[in-house]
Amino acid sequence: MEQWLDVISDVGFPIVVTLYLLNRIESKLDTLNQSIQLLPTQLK
């Protein structure tokens, strides 16, 4: 049981950081996608 707690404490923080960064990147990708979709109308 103690080994599992060590693994969770070692791996838990990187997982949280990864999920946070993925969430931030997802919102930026949504904005980028919208900009790319609007580009043809703005070029006309």
Jmol script that loads the backbone (N, CA, C; Angstrom):
load data "model"
ATOM      1  N   MET A   1       0.820  -1.195   0.000  1.00  0.00           N
ATOM      2  CA  MET A   1       0.000   0.000   0.000  1.00  0.00           C
ATOM      3  C   MET A   1       0.862   1.256   0.000  1.00  0.00           C
ATOM      4  N   GLU A   2       1.961   1.192   0.722  1.00  0.00           N
ATOM      5  CA  GLU A   2       2.845   2.355   0.807  1.00  0.00           C
ATOM      6  C   GLU A   2       3.484   2.661  -0.544  1.00  0.00           C
ATOM      7  N   GLN A   3       3.764   1.622  -1.308  1.00  0.00           N
ATOM      8  CA  GLN A   3       4.343   1.824  -2.636  1.00  0.00           C
ATOM      9  C   GLN A   3       3.368   2.563  -3.542  1.00  0.00           C
ATOM     10  N   TRP A   4       2.075   2.232  -3.445  1.00  0.00           N
ATOM     11  CA  TRP A   4       1.073   2.919  -4.271  1.00  0.00           C
ATOM     12  C   TRP A   4       0.983   4.391  -3.913  1.00  0.00           C
ATOM     13  N   LEU A   5       1.074   4.702  -2.626  1.00  0.00           N
ATOM     14  CA  LEU A   5       1.024   6.105  -2.207  1.00  0.00           C
ATOM     15  C   LEU A   5       2.235   6.870  -2.747  1.00  0.00           C
ATOM     16  N   ASP A   6       3.384   6.225  -2.765  1.00  0.00           N
ATOM     17  CA  ASP A   6       4.576   6.863  -3.324  1.00  0.00           C
ATOM     18  C   ASP A   6       4.409   7.114  -4.820  1.00  0.00           C
ATOM     19  N   VAL A   7       3.854   6.148  -5.529  1.00  0.00           N
ATOM     20  CA  VAL A   7       3.649   6.294  -6.975  1.00  0.00           C
ATOM     21  C   VAL A   7       2.655   7.418  -7.253  1.00  0.00           C
ATOM     22  N   ILE A   8       1.556   7.440  -6.498  1.00  0.00           N
ATOM     23  CA  ILE A   8       0.542   8.482  -6.703  1.00  0.00           C
ATOM     24  C   ILE A   8       1.117   9.858  -6.395  1.00  0.00           C
ATOM     25  N   SER A   9       1.887   9.969  -5.341  1.00  0.00           N
ATOM     26  CA  SER A   9       2.454  11.280  -5.002  1.00  0.00           C
ATOM     27  C   SER A   9       3.500  11.707  -6.030  1.00  0.00           C
ATOM     28  N   ASP A  10       4.220  10.764  -6.607  1.00  0.00           N
ATOM     29  CA  ASP A  10       5.223  11.098  -7.620  1.00  0.00           C
ATOM     30  C   ASP A  10       4.589  11.430  -8.964  1.00  0.00           C
ATOM     31  N   VAL A  11       3.538  10.727  -9.330  1.00  0.00           N
ATOM     32  CA  VAL A  11       2.930  10.867 -10.641  1.00  0.00           C
ATOM     33  C   VAL A  11       1.764  11.854 -10.619  1.00  0.00           C
ATOM     34  N   GLY A  12       1.163  12.078  -9.485  1.00  0.00           N
ATOM     35  CA  GLY A  12      -0.018  12.929  -9.381  1.00  0.00           C
ATOM     36  C   GLY A  12       0.230  14.356  -9.820  1.00  0.00           C
ATOM     37  N   PHE A  13       1.312  14.954  -9.373  1.00  0.00           N
ATOM     38  CA  PHE A  13       1.597  16.339  -9.720  1.00  0.00           C
ATOM     39  C   PHE A  13       1.806  16.528 -11.221  1.00  0.00           C
ATOM     40  N   PRO A  14       2.606  15.706 -11.877  1.00  0.00           N
ATOM     41  CA  PRO A  14       2.743  15.871 -13.333  1.00  0.00           C
ATOM     42  C   PRO A  14       1.424  15.686 -14.082  1.00  0.00           C
ATOM     43  N   ILE A  15       0.560  14.810 -13.597  1.00  0.00           N
ATOM     44  CA  ILE A  15      -0.728  14.619 -14.249  1.00  0.00           C
ATOM     45  C   ILE A  15      -1.570  15.879 -14.127  1.00  0.00           C
ATOM     46  N   VAL A  16      -1.589  16.485 -12.965  1.00  0.00           N
ATOM     47  CA  VAL A  16      -2.355  17.712 -12.758  1.00  0.00           C
ATOM     48  C   VAL A  16      -1.813  18.825 -13.646  1.00  0.00           C
ATOM     49  N   VAL A  17      -0.515  18.966 -13.718  1.00  0.00           N
ATOM     50  CA  VAL A  17       0.090  20.002 -14.563  1.00  0.00           C
ATOM     51  C   VAL A  17      -0.234  19.744 -16.030  1.00  0.00           C
ATOM     52  N   THR A  18      -0.170  18.498 -16.450  1.00  0.00           N
ATOM     53  CA  THR A  18      -0.484  18.153 -17.837  1.00  0.00           C
ATOM     54  C   THR A  18      -1.928  18.480 -18.175  1.00  0.00           C
ATOM     55  N   LEU A  19      -2.860  18.133 -17.302  1.00  0.00           N
ATOM     56  CA  LEU A  19      -4.267  18.431 -17.550  1.00  0.00           C
ATOM     57  C   LEU A  19      -4.514  19.931 -17.604  1.00  0.00           C
ATOM     58  N   TYR A  20      -3.850  20.685 -16.737  1.00  0.00           N
ATOM     59  CA  TYR A  20      -3.993  22.142 -16.742  1.00  0.00           C
ATOM     60  C   TYR A  20      -3.487  22.730 -18.065  1.00  0.00           C
ATOM     61  N   LEU A  21      -2.324  22.277 -18.508  1.00  0.00           N
ATOM     62  CA  LEU A  21      -1.759  22.795 -19.757  1.00  0.00           C
ATOM     63  C   LEU A  21      -2.599  22.385 -20.965  1.00  0.00           C
ATOM     64  N   LEU A  22      -3.126  21.171 -20.963  1.00  0.00           N
ATOM     65  CA  LEU A  22      -3.992  20.738 -22.057  1.00  0.00           C
ATOM     66  C   LEU A  22      -5.263  21.580 -22.115  1.00  0.00           C
ATOM     67  N   ASN A  23      -5.792  21.947 -20.969  1.00  0.00           N
ATOM     68  CA  ASN A  23      -6.978  22.789 -20.922  1.00  0.00           C
ATOM     69  C   ASN A  23      -6.681  24.168 -21.503  1.00  0.00           C
ATOM     70  N   ARG A  24      -5.537  24.724 -21.174  1.00  0.00           N
ATOM     71  CA  ARG A  24      -5.158  26.039 -21.709  1.00  0.00           C
ATOM     72  C   ARG A  24      -4.935  25.971 -23.213  1.00  0.00           C
ATOM     73  N   ILE A  25      -4.267  24.930 -23.660  1.00  0.00           N
ATOM     74  CA  ILE A  25      -3.984  24.783 -25.095  1.00  0.00           C
ATOM     75  C   ILE A  25      -5.284  24.587 -25.868  1.00  0.00           C
ATOM     76  N   GLU A  26      -6.243  23.857 -25.277  1.00  0.00           N
ATOM     77  CA  GLU A  26      -7.508  23.610 -25.969  1.00  0.00           C
ATOM     78  C   GLU A  26      -8.244  24.914 -26.246  1.00  0.00           C
ATOM     79  N   SER A  27      -8.271  25.814 -25.291  1.00  0.00           N
ATOM     80  CA  SER A  27      -8.963  27.084 -25.512  1.00  0.00           C
ATOM     81  C   SER A  27      -8.244  27.920 -26.569  1.00  0.00           C
ATOM     82  N   LYS A  28      -6.939  27.878 -26.579  1.00  0.00           N
ATOM     83  CA  LYS A  28      -6.191  28.627 -27.594  1.00  0.00           C
ATOM     84  C   LYS A  28      -6.378  28.012 -28.981  1.00  0.00           C
ATOM     85  N   LEU A  29      -6.470  26.680 -29.048  1.00  0.00           N
ATOM     86  CA  LEU A  29      -6.716  26.025 -30.330  1.00  0.00           C
ATOM     87  C   LEU A  29      -8.107  26.354 -30.855  1.00  0.00           C
ATOM     88  N   ASP A  30      -9.087  26.470 -29.967  1.00  0.00           N
ATOM     89  CA  ASP A  30     -10.433  26.858 -30.395  1.00  0.00           C
ATOM     90  C   ASP A  30     -10.420  28.255 -31.001  1.00  0.00           C
ATOM     91  N   THR A  31      -9.709  29.168 -30.368  1.00  0.00           N
ATOM     92  CA  THR A  31      -9.599  30.530 -30.889  1.00  0.00           C
ATOM     93  C   THR A  31      -8.886  30.541 -32.235  1.00  0.00           C
ATOM     94  N   LEU A  32      -7.829  29.767 -32.355  1.00  0.00           N
ATOM     95  CA  LEU A  32      -7.097  29.679 -33.610  1.00  0.00           C
ATOM     96  C   LEU A  32      -7.966  29.085 -34.715  1.00  0.00           C
ATOM     97  N   ASN A  33      -8.737  28.076 -34.388  1.00  0.00           N
ATOM     98  CA  ASN A  33      -9.623  27.452 -35.357  1.00  0.00           C
ATOM     99  C   ASN A  33     -10.672  28.446 -35.860  1.00  0.00           C
ATOM    100  N   GLN A  34     -11.245  29.224 -34.971  1.00  0.00           N
ATOM    101  CA  GLN A  34     -12.221  30.239 -35.370  1.00  0.00           C
ATOM    102  C   GLN A  34     -11.578  31.285 -36.277  1.00  0.00           C
ATOM    103  N   SER A  35     -10.375  31.686 -35.958  1.00  0.00           N
ATOM    104  CA  SER A  35      -9.680  32.678 -36.772  1.00  0.00           C
ATOM    105  C   SER A  35      -9.398  32.143 -38.172  1.00  0.00           C
ATOM    106  N   ILE A  36      -9.005  30.904 -38.258  1.00  0.00           N
ATOM    107  CA  ILE A  36      -8.718  30.298 -39.564  1.00  0.00           C
ATOM    108  C   ILE A  36     -10.000  30.172 -40.388  1.00  0.00           C
ATOM    109  N   GLN A  37     -11.097  29.847 -39.739  1.00  0.00           N
ATOM    110  CA  GLN A  37     -12.355  29.725 -40.459  1.00  0.00           C
ATOM    111  C   GLN A  37     -12.858  31.078 -40.957  1.00  0.00           C
ATOM    112  N   LEU A  38     -12.575  32.153 -40.247  1.00  0.00           N
ATOM    113  CA  LEU A  38     -13.010  33.493 -40.659  1.00  0.00           C
ATOM    114  C   LEU A  38     -12.067  34.127 -41.694  1.00  0.00           C
ATOM    115  N   LEU A  39     -10.914  33.571 -41.868  1.00  0.00           N
ATOM    116  CA  LEU A  39      -9.919  34.157 -42.752  1.00  0.00           C
ATOM    117  C   LEU A  39     -10.392  34.306 -44.195  1.00  0.00           C
ATOM    118  N   PRO A  40     -11.019  33.319 -44.816  1.00  0.00           N
ATOM    119  CA  PRO A  40     -11.461  33.507 -46.215  1.00  0.00           C
ATOM    120  C   PRO A  40     -12.458  34.660 -46.382  1.00  0.00           C
ATOM    121  N   THR A  41     -13.336  34.836 -45.419  1.00  0.00           N
ATOM    122  CA  THR A  41     -14.312  35.939 -45.540  1.00  0.00           C
ATOM    123  C   THR A  41     -13.637  37.285 -45.369  1.00  0.00           C
ATOM    124  N   GLN A  42     -12.607  37.340 -44.568  1.00  0.00           N
ATOM    125  CA  GLN A  42     -11.901  38.605 -44.368  1.00  0.00           C
ATOM    126  C   GLN A  42     -10.998  38.929 -45.538  1.00  0.00           C
ATOM    127  N   LEU A  43     -10.569  37.925 -46.292  1.00  0.00           N
ATOM    128  CA  LEU A  43      -9.699  38.172 -47.438  1.00  0.00           C
ATOM    129  C   LEU A  43     -10.473  38.653 -48.667  1.00  0.00           C
ATOM    130  N   LYS A  44     -11.777  38.454 -48.690  1.00  0.00           N
ATOM    131  CA  LYS A  44     -12.584  38.874 -49.849  1.00  0.00           C
ATOM    132  C   LYS A  44     -12.743  40.370 -49.905  1.00  0.00           C
TER     133      LYS A  44
END
end "model"
wireframe off; spacefill off
backbone 0.3
color backbone group
